[in-house]
Amino acid sequence: MTNILRFLQVFALGTWAGAIMYLSFVVAPGAFTTLGSRDQAGAFVGMTLGRLHHFGIMAAAIYIVAGIILTKWPKVPLALYLVAVMMILTAISHYRITPRMADLRTQMVSVDGTPRDNPLRVEFDHLHQWSVRLEGSVLLLGIVALYLTVRE
């Protein structure tokens, strides 16, 4: 049973971190170079990111449940805390930042066609920076948590 639970942890976390890297380094750049417009690419990446967030939250839940079963209380592994933080950051991005960015995108009609000093564009760009920071943080925490999980 321990091997199965440990496998579930490594599989869930490794797949999640790998999916973040794939979206960040393959899908997003590919969308912006091959789709007809930056607005289409942004919409596609936004939709893909939403699906990644759902997947990440499920992967975190699997990891945490398996971790709780494996934990020898009161000593809780650091990786369990890191994955919980990853889940929280993903939820913030998914339920707070992404919907506001989608709303702003709709109001602007075209992000690319909206001047950079327009208040809607300024807010969109600010939220986009936060989105990238959160996703990068989740990836870094995931790599550390994966290392700690495999090391145990």
PLY file of the C-alpha trace (Angstrom):
ply
format ascii 1.0
element vertex 152
property float x
property float y
property float z
element edge 151
property int vertex1
property int vertex2
end_header
0.00 0.00 0.00
2.85 2.40 0.80
4.38 1.92 -2.65
1.05 2.64 -4.37
0.50 5.82 -2.34
4.05 7.01 -2.95
3.63 6.28 -6.67
0.41 8.32 -6.72
2.22 11.23 -5.09
5.14 11.17 -7.51
2.90 10.63 -10.53
0.45 13.42 -9.61
3.14 15.94 -8.74
5.47 15.02 -11.60
2.68 15.20 -14.15
1.51 18.56 -12.79
4.99 20.09 -12.86
5.59 18.63 -16.32
2.32 20.05 -17.59
3.25 23.52 -16.31
6.60 23.30 -18.10
4.95 22.05 -21.30
2.39 24.86 -21.28
5.00 27.50 -20.47
7.75 26.44 -22.83
5.90 24.73 -25.70
2.18 25.50 -25.90
2.17 29.23 -25.11
5.13 30.18 -27.34
3.75 27.94 -30.09
0.32 29.55 -29.89
1.78 33.05 -30.15
3.87 32.14 -33.20
1.35 30.05 -35.16
-2.15 31.40 -34.50
-3.57 34.21 -36.60
-3.47 36.89 -33.92
-2.07 37.54 -30.46
-5.66 37.85 -29.21
-6.48 34.34 -30.47
-3.27 33.00 -28.94
-4.06 34.68 -25.61
-7.56 33.22 -25.57
-6.20 29.76 -26.39
-3.49 29.93 -23.72
-6.06 31.22 -21.21
-8.37 28.28 -21.92
-5.47 25.84 -21.68
-4.29 27.41 -18.43
-7.77 26.99 -16.95
-7.66 23.28 -17.71
-4.17 23.05 -16.26
-5.43 24.70 -13.07
-8.24 22.14 -12.72
-5.74 19.36 -13.27
-3.33 20.89 -10.75
-5.97 21.16 -8.05
-6.91 17.50 -8.59
-3.24 16.45 -8.57
-2.70 18.37 -5.33
-5.72 16.69 -3.75
-4.41 13.24 -4.72
-0.94 14.09 -3.40
-2.27 15.48 -0.11
-4.66 12.58 0.57
-1.90 10.05 -0.13
0.50 12.10 2.01
-1.90 12.25 4.95
-2.30 8.47 4.84
1.50 8.02 4.70
2.33 10.60 7.37
3.61 9.48 10.72
2.06 12.13 12.93
3.05 14.59 14.31
6.00 14.77 11.88
4.48 16.16 8.65
6.81 16.17 5.62
7.71 19.60 4.22
6.62 18.46 0.75
3.04 18.12 1.99
3.03 21.77 3.03
4.60 22.84 -0.27
1.92 21.04 -2.29
-0.78 22.67 -0.14
0.75 26.09 -0.94
0.86 25.13 -4.63
-2.83 24.28 -4.49
-3.68 27.60 -2.82
-1.66 29.62 -5.34
-3.28 27.74 -8.22
-6.74 28.39 -6.78
-5.97 32.11 -6.41
-4.79 32.28 -10.00
-7.75 30.28 -11.30
-10.58 31.81 -9.29
-9.36 35.41 -8.87
-6.84 36.43 -11.52
-7.87 34.46 -14.60
-11.57 35.46 -14.50
-10.67 39.14 -14.13
-8.25 38.89 -17.05
-10.98 37.26 -19.16
-13.39 40.05 -18.22
-10.83 42.70 -19.16
-10.09 40.89 -22.43
-13.81 41.02 -23.27
-14.07 44.72 -22.39
-11.04 45.60 -24.52
-12.20 43.39 -27.45
-8.53 43.25 -28.49
-5.73 43.30 -25.93
-3.18 43.90 -28.67
-5.26 46.73 -30.13
-5.68 48.51 -26.79
-3.08 51.19 -26.01
-0.70 50.26 -23.20
-1.69 53.36 -21.19
-5.41 52.47 -21.27
-6.52 51.66 -17.68
-8.01 48.33 -18.80
-4.75 47.34 -20.50
-2.70 48.51 -17.52
-4.77 46.32 -15.19
-4.62 43.39 -17.63
-0.84 43.63 -17.93
-0.50 43.84 -14.14
-2.67 40.75 -13.65
-0.77 38.92 -16.37
2.49 39.59 -14.50
0.94 38.18 -11.33
-0.36 35.16 -13.23
3.13 34.42 -14.57
4.67 34.89 -11.11
2.17 32.55 -9.48
2.60 29.88 -12.16
6.38 30.15 -11.87
6.16 29.88 -8.09
3.93 26.81 -8.35
6.44 25.22 -10.73
9.42 25.93 -8.46
7.58 24.67 -5.38
6.55 21.59 -7.36
10.11 20.79 -8.34
11.27 21.13 -4.73
8.32 19.08 -3.44
8.97 16.40 -6.05
12.62 16.18 -5.03
11.67 15.94 -1.35
9.07 13.27 -2.11
11.46 11.12 -4.12
14.18 11.55 -1.50
12.01 10.13 1.29
0 1
1 2
2 3
3 4
4 5
5 6
6 7
7 8
8 9
9 10
10 11
11 12
12 13
13 14
14 15
15 16
16 17
17 18
18 19
19 20
20 21
21 22
22 23
23 24
24 25
25 26
26 27
27 28
28 29
29 30
30 31
31 32
32 33
33 34
34 35
35 36
36 37
37 38
38 39
39 40
40 41
41 42
42 43
43 44
44 45
45 46
46 47
47 48
48 49
49 50
50 51
51 52
52 53
53 54
54 55
55 56
56 57
57 58
58 59
59 60
60 61
61 62
62 63
63 64
64 65
65 66
66 67
67 68
68 69
69 70
70 71
71 72
72 73
73 74
74 75
75 76
76 77
77 78
78 79
79 80
80 81
81 82
82 83
83 84
84 85
85 86
86 87
87 88
88 89
89 90
90 91
91 92
92 93
93 94
94 95
95 96
96 97
97 98
98 99
99 100
100 101
101 102
102 103
103 104
104 105
105 106
106 107
107 108
108 109
109 110
110 111
111 112
112 113
113 114
114 115
115 116
116 117
117 118
118 119
119 120
120 121
121 122
122 123
123 124
124 125
125 126
126 127
127 128
128 129
129 130
130 131
131 132
132 133
133 134
134 135
135 136
136 137
137 138
138 139
139 140
140 141
141 142
142 143
143 144
144 145
145 146
146 147
147 148
148 149
149 150
150 151
